[in-house]
Amino acid sequence: MNKKLGALALLGASAVILAGCSTGGATTPTGNGTPEPAELRVWLVGTDTPQAARDYLTTTFAEANPGSKIVIEEQQWTGLVDKLTTSLSSSDSPDIVEMGNTQAAAFTSAGALLDLSDISDKLGGSDLLDGFVEAGTWDGKLYAAPYYSGARVVFYNTAQYKEAGVSAPSTLADYVSNGVTLADKLSGVSGVYFPGKDWYNALPFIWENGGEVAVKNSDGTWDAQLSSEASLAGLAQVQELMTKASLAAKDGDETEAWVPFRTEKAATLSAPSWAYWSIVADEDKKDTALTDNLGYFALPGKDGGAAQVFAGGSNIGIAARSAHPELAKSALEIILSDEYQTILAENGLVPAKKSLGDKVAAATPELAKVIAEAAANAKLTPASPKWADVEAKGLLQDFFVKIANGGDIASLAADLDTQIESILNG
């Protein structure tokens, strides 16, 4: 569930606005050392958090903190960064806030969130999703804990695979060659549906070949590495799929990518796990028997196993200006508890804890296993507060559209590296 950002010119301003944030005002304790009862404001975004989880949070918190209560204020993803920037720097700041994983670095680096290092073990410690911990960490300290993730899995049409004489792949190279074979043998069908702007599904090829988008140097500067030999090897595989295996628009995006798959115009689709429900929606009203021919697997790695795939999802933290930091910590511990995270899992979200991955609700135990396997190997974009500017400018989308149209990978990658470094180091 990638939470895309709009233009993020506010980052420069937010560094100034949020620099004045305190490290949290202490809640006045009662005579026995416990915080004074208070009303805690929790911002959850969109409708992804199920009602059962919301009810569990409010009820459990009230029981654990007599006299206190939680008020959940639902926000929208559109305009969230602007709203968080303003609210987190005000005297009327919410206490706990959810944010998209690619948004986290903008706030952890700006002093907008409370350091969670003292309770990191209580929140899950090493059991937390590694990529999301990295996204919520700044200068070695955890400020935004993982909340939930969405894993990308591969859906495939078993009947079309059988017709083309291929089987589920065991390596990334097999995945590419299968895609080309499927496109060659199935008239008018994408072997792998891969529109030009879909950079989310392109990143695993870079990572699995040992490349990176950008890495942070010891002096704090960023080194973009799409033009490295390892990254170029992965990009060559992407170009082969886009030009030889996919009939998707070269300038198209991944929006509603399940449509060609569910209408059997694509034999393979890599998409977030929740795409399953769109694929089989109104299945009884369709003229195809796709459900009977629907298979799934984790994108295979270069040498087998599950590949590192891009993970969407959310992080969650405590506002640095929260008037009730101790109560907020109590609430956050509930949010990261096994019980709460299990509720998320049972409603189809990948939980923040790796040990609970097998509890993800899915249509079949096989799909649940694939989701857990993919989530455990998920990875995120560079943890720079300025990464959002790279996304907002559409640099990756433009880059892969050019690759899909047969452009020279090496020169395109070198140009993009220059642009990315200019932004991240600007």
Secondary structure, 3 states (H helix, E strand, C coil): CCCCCCCCCHHHHHHHHHHHCCCCCCCCECCCCCECCCEEEEEEECCCCCHHHHHHHHHHHHHHCCCCEEEEEEECCCCHHHHHHHHHCCCCCCCEEEEECCCHHHHHCCCCECCCHHHHHHHCHHHECHHHHHHCEECCEECEEEEEEECEEEEEEHHHHHHHCCCCCCCHHHHHHHHHHHHHHCCCCECCCCCCCCCCCCHHHHHHCCCCCEEECCCCCEEECCCCHHHHHHHHHHHHHHHHHCCCCCCCCCCCCHHHHHCCCECEEEEECCHHHHHCCCHHHCCCCHHHHEEEECCECCCCCECCEECEEEEEEEECCCCCHHHHHHHHHHHCCHHHHHHHHHCCCEECEHHHHHHCCCCCHHHHHHHHHHHHCEECCCCCCCHHHHHHCCHHHHHHHHHHCCCCHHHHHHHHHHHHHHHHCC
